[in-house]
Amino acid sequence: MKIGVVGATGAVGEAFMDILERRKFPIDELRAFASEKSEGLNVKSCGREWPVQSLREGCFDGLDLVFFSSGDNISREWAPKAVESGAFAVDNSAAFRMNPDYALVVPEVNSNRLPSRKNPTIIANPNCSTIQLVVALSALRPFGLTDVRVATYQAVSGAGKSGKEELLAQTHEHLHAQMRGGEFAQKLTNEPKVFPHEIAFNCIPQIGSFNENGFCTEEMKITNETRKILEMPKLKVSAFTVRVPALNSHSEAVWVTFERRVSKEEIMSAFEKGAGLRLFSQSTDTTHYPTARMASGEFPVFVGRVHQDLNDPHTWLFWVVADNVLKGAALNGLQIAEQIFKQ
Ligand SMILES: NC(=O)c1ccc[n+]([C@@H]2O[C@H](COP(=O)([O-])OP(=O)(O)OC[C@H]3O[C@@H](n4cnc5c(N)ncnc54)[C@H](OP(=O)(O)O)[C@@H]3O)[C@@H](O)[C@H]2O)c1
């Protein structure tokens, strides 16, 4: 196949380079795109180096498929051009997610929404924290979901390469200050640029900007995208998103209320059989639950700490962890492509 990766030098782009190789995607040609400042660089994938080029008219000619991970504006302008030139556009940005004309797909949940191989179009990849949530919720749908509440603990890689760099640089400065006898550096050289406050040794209850109701963008993405993917427009979904100083992988504490009483055995069995899920049971080891560090670099969505709410027997709590640049972005996009082209 002849494919393009727009944003090839970014956090998600690098994850694409990794998984194209790990999943042995059949590549004849890989056109890597980034901003003009990256022209002249090479990216490595599938045992070869591919030169990075910038976007220009006609740059997608002859490609079968283009992955986009360069932000909303680039996708809005260039994804339709990829489709005009005859390629599928799998888009990681938020540009087309809530547009009713385009499918928003997590293959384990709603692959029935994927277009036929004969009709190139744009397919939207959901927001990273939504993907891991809906993979877990999908396993529980037979019990009748009525209410979903989620608190997220999101890694800095969710804000791209510069998010990771900011956490590492600030941590470095504070550790140096400690070695010199202080607790924290008083004035950082690496002041917050990516995040609204210092992220080192901190938690920030804001991802994106706030709306008039006090919800931030990330919280509204989780609410709206979950409803669209599960095709449950009235499902009660409430999210509270927090950026934490983890380098990679998002973690979520989830409360789900069902229409009927459900036993722990039923829930554990549903998670065990759930597509794309790996369940951690605490039956022999109480410390056996997934963490962000162990999920990094892995493909599944991990679930653990399943227990019933003390006040409401219809409500269950659990913990969901996944690699946000893999299952939350590049892997989900590649799975979409795999499903379309295997038809
Ligand atoms: N990180 C995640 O966990 C995650 C998860 C789901 C979805 N996403 C979405 O994926 C997209 C990329 O995120 P990221 O985390 O990979 O960000 P990132 O690390 O900041 O990477 C951004 C990429 O976009 C490229 N770019 C910037 N300006 C460009 C231009 N004018 N033309 C072509 N390419 C350009 C950059 O190239 P240069 O290196 O040349 O600047 C870089 O390759 C965003 O829409 C984000 O919302 C991210």
The ligand as a Gaussian input file, in Angstrom:
#p B3LYP/6-31G(d) Opt

LIG

0 1
 N       -0.813000      12.998000      21.689000
 C       -1.920000      12.282000      21.845000
 O       -2.048000      11.479000      22.803000
 C       -3.043000      12.399000      20.863000
 C       -4.086000      11.477000      20.960000
 C       -5.165000      11.569000      20.068000
 C       -5.173000      12.561000      19.122000
 N       -4.129000      13.449000      19.055000
 C       -4.192000      14.474000      18.013000
 O       -3.153000      14.226000      17.059000
 C       -2.683000      15.457000      16.542000
 C       -1.172000      15.530000      16.739000
 O       -0.865000      15.401000      18.087000
 P        0.611000      15.126000      18.619000
 O        0.424000      14.825000      20.041000
 O        1.343000      14.158000      17.746000
 O        1.284000      16.593000      18.462000
 P        2.816000      17.000000      18.263000
 O        3.726000      16.064000      18.949000
 O        2.874000      18.429000      18.623000
 O        3.042000      16.843000      16.679000
 C        2.458000      17.728000      15.741000
 C        2.840000      17.294000      14.348000
 O        2.204000      18.176000      13.413000
 C        3.191000      18.646000      12.491000
 N        2.867000      19.937000      11.936000
 C        2.847000      21.161000      12.536000
 N        2.577000      22.124000      11.623000
 C        2.415000      21.494000      10.432000
 C        2.146000      21.947000       9.111000
 N        1.962000      23.242000       8.825000
 N        2.064000      21.018000       8.119000
 C        2.251000      19.714000       8.374000
 N        2.528000      19.229000       9.602000
 C        2.603000      20.115000      10.613000
 C        4.443000      18.729000      13.347000
 O        5.578000      18.822000      12.504000
 P        6.952000      19.573000      12.988000
 O        7.701000      18.555000      13.806000
 O        7.623000      19.892000      11.715000
 O        6.535000      20.767000      13.774000
 C        4.346000      17.391000      14.077000
 O        4.744000      16.334000      13.233000
 C       -3.491000      16.550000      17.231000
 O       -4.614000      16.857000      16.444000
 C       -3.949000      15.872000      18.509000
 O       -5.121000      16.448000      19.025000
 C       -3.070000      13.376000      19.891000

